[in-house]
Amino acid sequence: MNDIPKDAIKCLDKGFVRLVDSMGGDNAIVQAARVSYGKGTSKVSQDRGLIRYLMRHRHTTPFEMVEFKYHCKMPIFVARQWVRHRTANINEYSLRYSEARDEFYYPDPENIQFQSALNKQGRLGEVSDKLKKKVSEYFKEISDRSFEIYSELNSAGVARELARAVLPVNLYTEWYWKNDLHNLLHFIGLRSDNHAQYEIRVFSDAMAKSVKKVAPFAWEAYQDYVVSGLRFSRVERGILEKNLPKRVIEDLLEDLAYQITASLHHNKPRTDKDLFPLYTKQEGSDSKGDFFLKWSSGEIQPGNVRELREFKIKLKRLMK
């Protein structure tokens, strides 16, 4: 049991994450979202567009149709953080039924730091080599001694469910963890964040690799709208409405008129005579001459028409 499976991703000194099985992928998300139609779409681009729409507008149910099952091995103190995400099905190695294994987590010296003065649940600041050495020795000492005591109690016939209580939380445990994609992305969003504890972050990052492989469109949308996206509160929106110059919003709206035109033209090519009317329909305000001057520059990039129009609506709201 000490060996790391060949198909697993090594985490920390003795831990790992292994994707055992998965059900569904991007196709399952699309299928669930289009259930009223009875079938999906014939174009991959349409599937991608729908998944991005669902993620952008926080329609979470279709993402719950995709499931992942992992075999994980981690220190107990990591598991106790992990289990706070109560949306999964878990079956853990039982120390009531089975004997504990002599496997403990020993932190790498570079991850031994001081308690952060600003973050009560974080670490920050370089520790001297002397103190790092002492911390490492204490970890080894308490792990060795506790396991000796546990083994002695176990040999004497003391119940395992009681003897296990002398073991520290840097002891490794294992479990099978099954969760749906929506809740798994929520887990990754919190546990892969820079503010999360390093020891759980490495496991979250490992799980993220399998999500990217199984549901690439969903992962892309998650990165664009959740990880890299911004959401403004009512107070923040009020500050923007009050302080953002009207001319800045007007310039952005003008750029959007060009980009929406380019996107529509990319999806369904128009003749030159139809391009300027299409641009004015998007509320563009340039003259015909200026329009074709900018259009011929080749710098206007197409995008997602639905996203661009939604952004346009949001910008207009800031002008009220």
N, C-alpha and C positions, 0 to 999 in steps of 0.2 A: 504493500500500500504506500510505501515511501516514494516509489517511482512516479514521475509525472507522465501521464498518457501522451502518446506521440502526437495526437491531434489536439492537444491542449495548448493554451497560451500560458507560459510561466508568469506567475505574479509573486512579488516579494521573494523571500529566500526558498520557501518550500511550497507555496500555494500555486493554484492554477485556476483557469476558467476554460471549460470545454463545452462547446455546443453539442448537445446530444441529439437534438431533434428540433425541427421547426415545422410549423404548419402555415401554408400560405405565404404570400409575399405581396408585391405591389398589385398583382392581379386580384388577390383576395380583397384588397381595399376597394378597388374599382368595382368588383362584383357586388360587394355589399352596398356601395353607394348607389349603384344602378339597379338595385333589386326590383324596382317598380317597372323597369323596362324589360326585365327577364333575360337580358344579355349585356355583354360589355360592348366595347368599341373595337373597331377594326384597326385603328391607328394608335401606335405607341405614344405619339405626341399628345393625343387626346387623353390617354390614361395619365400621362405625366401632368397635364394641365389640370385634370380633375383632382388628382392627389394634392397638387399645390393649392388649389382652391379650398379643399377640405382643411388642410393644415393652416392656411391663412385665416380662415374664418372659424377655426377651432371646433370643427365638426369631428368629434373624437370617436364616435361609435364605430365607423368603418375601420379604424386602425386597431380596434379591439379584436378584429377577426383574424389577425395574424398572431401566432403564438411562438414562443421560444422556450426550450427546455435546456437548462445548463446543469452540468456537474461542476461544482465549485469546491475549492479547498482554501480556507482562510483562517486567520487567527480568530479566536472567540470574540475578542473585543471588536473586530471588524464585523463579524456576523451580527453582533448586537446592534450595531448601527444599521446594517443592511436590513435587518428584519423589521425596522421601523416602517419600511414600505410594505404596508399590509395588504397589498393587492395580489400577491402571488400565492402559489401553492408550493409548500416546502416540505421536504422530508429530510431530517438531519440525522447524522451519525449519533447514536444514542450511547451515552456513557452509563446509563442504567443497565443496558443490555450487554454492551461490549466493553472490553478493556480499553483504557486510554492508550494511545501510542506516544512514544517518547519523541514528539515533534513540536518544537517551540519556535516562535518567531523571534529572531534577533535583528534589531534594526541596523541598517547600514549606518556607519558613523556620520555620513553626510546628512542624514535625516534626524540626527539628534540635535535639537535646538532648544532655546529657552522658551518659556511661556510668553506669548505675545501680550504686550501691555494694552493693546487696543482690542484684540479679539480674544474674549474669554475662553473660547474653545479652539484656539489655534496656537501655532508655534511660530516664532520669528527670532532671528538673531543667532549669530555664530557662537558656538560653544567651544571652549578651549579643548585641546587634544587630551589634556589631563582629565577633564570632566567627562569627555566622551568615552575614554577608556574605563572610567569608573562606572558609567552607566552600562556599558557593554558587559562588564564583569558582574554587575548586580543582576542583569537579565539572565546571564548564564548561571549564576549562583542560585537564584531563587527557582529557576526552572529545574536544575539538576536536583536540588534538595527536595523540592515539592514532589518530584516524580519518585524519588527514593522513598519518601514517606507514603505516597500513594501505593507504590508497589509493595511496601511492607504491610500496609493495611489490607491490601488485596490478598496477599499471601496468607494473612491471618484469618481470612474468611469474612472480613467486614464487608457489608453490602456495598456493591459498586456505587449505588445511588447516593450513599453517604461518603464513601472514600473520595469520590470525585470532587468534593467540596474543597479539598486542600490544593487543588490545581489552579494555577493562575490563568488569567484571560489571554495570555500570549500563546496558550496551547492551540494547536491547529484542530479545526473541526471540518467536516465535509457535509454537503447537502446537495440535493437535487432541487432546483429552483425553476418553476414554470410561471411565465407571465405573458400577458398580451403586449403588443407593440406600443399601444398608447401609454400604458403604465411603465413600460420599460424605458421609453423615451423620457418620461418624467423622472425616473430614477437616474438615468444618465445625465439629464440636465442638472440635477442637484449634485450628484456624486462625482461627475467629471469636472465640475466647476473648480476654479483655482482656490476657492475658499474651503473646499472640502478637505477632509483629512487625507494626507498622502496615501496612507495604507489602504483606504477604500477606493481612492481615485484610480489606482492602477488596475483594480478589478473592473471598475466601471468602464475604463478605457478599453479593456480587453473585450468586454461584452459589446461595446460600440462597433468593433470591427465586424462582428457577425451580423449586426443589424444593417450595416452599410452593404454587406454582401447579399443578404436575403431580400432586402427591400430598398434598393438604391434610390428610387424616386422619392420614397417617403423620407429617407435619410437626408436627401438633398433639400427637400422642402423644410424639414426640421431645422437644418442648419441655416437656411435662408430666413425663415420667419420666426424661429424661436431663439436660436443661439445668437444669430447676427441681427435679428430684427429688433425694432424698438416699439414699445407701446407707451402712449402718453396718458397720464391721469387727467382728470378734469382740471386740476390746478395747473398742471404743466401745459395743457392745451390753452388755458386762459392766458398764461404768460406769453406763449407764442402768438396768440391772437392780438395781444396788446402791444407787443414789442417788435414783431416781425414786419418790416416795411412792406407796404403794398406792392411796390415795384419789384421786390424780390419774388413775391408770389406770382406776379404777372409774368415775370421772366420764366419761372418754372412752368407755368401753364402753357406759355408759348413753346417751350422745349417739348412739352408733352404732346402738343398738337402735331409737331413734326414726327415725334417718335410713334404716336398712334397711327399716323398716316403711313409711315414706313412699315409698321407691323401689318397693317391691313393690306398694303401693297405686296408685302412678302408672302402673306397667306394666299392672296388672290391678285396676281399682277394686273395693274391698270395701264392703260395707254397714257401717253404724256398729256393729252388733252383732259383726261379725267383726274389727274393727280391734284391739280390746284383746287378744283371743286371739292375733292375729298378732304383736302387740308382745311379749307374754309368751313366745311361741315364739322370739323373737330374744333371749331372756334379759333382757328389761327388768324392772326391780325396782320401779317406781312402782306406787302403788295405782291402781285404776280411775279414781277421781275426779281424781287428779293427772295421770294420763295424758291424759284428755280436756281438762283445763285447759290443758296444754301444747300438745296437738294443735290446739286451737281458736285458738291464738295466731297461726297462719299463718307462723311463723318457721322451720318445719322444711322444709328443702330436699331434694328427691330427688336421688339420685346414681346411680352405677353399682353395682348390687347386688354383682357379683363383686368389684369393687375394695374396697367397704366390708367385705365378709366377709373378704377377705384381710388387710385392715388389722386387723380384729378378732382374727384368729388371731395376728398379730404382737404386738399389745398383750398378749394372754394369755400369750405366751411371756415377756414382760418381768416377769410376776408370779411366775414360778417361782423 
